[in-house]
């Protein structure tokens, strides 16, 4: 695990990153107050992590290329947030980032703490489903929040994170991500991301909410499971190019903080409006599988609790859980 406490190695990296061309080993040694031998060991370690650092005889070191790492250093480099991702715990692999974030939340982790992993062995989706989590290609992150809201309002935060993910994809990549009730992100009607929020609360107050985000970034077609319940894609498959995951995560955390502040200051309504503007099924006839039955009707938006409103032959039905699909028959 890598946490966000500053190390000498990260200070070397920071100086290399901000140098105008080469910086000498002597200068690095002087600025950090450590020996030239220690500087060389840190350079060697950074190279082993995938940083391409050129050594020019008589001139020093130059950072040439940064690897696609989800480290605290890479995520926080240029991050513009006040509290989200100011504490980052990065893992090569965990069971699930949500599980680790829930544990940290119970142990007093600061508001805005992020748990992020390169891979998950037991990635969790909604209703206990498995989330495919191969290494090195996607974004698996969970954010600990401590919102001053009553527990019954906590489900609204799913829509805050859904809007944040869709808007972040769109502004970062130029793709057209859409939201699907209750917690999916789609591109061209294929699932590119999913959200899983979990809460620790008493009857009157929320202790913590964990916003779990799984986003398929650079995943290839061969890495998807064969037994998918819903067609899936990735930013790579949708755009034809690879995307830097740390920069995308940084952009996402900034967008999430903006929307979270808006939610706390202005309530659910502006979030609801943004969610509905991103919803691909407004006014369309859909079918909802509730497990025990199926109901069909015209998609009529959400209510203030986040329940789906379905116009079923003139009767407005509230749907609290279920799988939604567009209906082949659009006659409503």
Helices and strands as residue ranges (DSSP letters): E 2-3, H 8-18, H 25-32, H 36-48, E 52-56, E 60-65, H 72-76, E 88-94, H 97-106, E 114-120, G 126-128, E 139-145, G 151-153, H 156-173, E 177-180, E 184-187, E 190-201, E 206-215, G 221-223, H 235-239, H 245-266, H 269-278, E 285-289, E 294-302, E 308-312, E 315-319, E 323-326
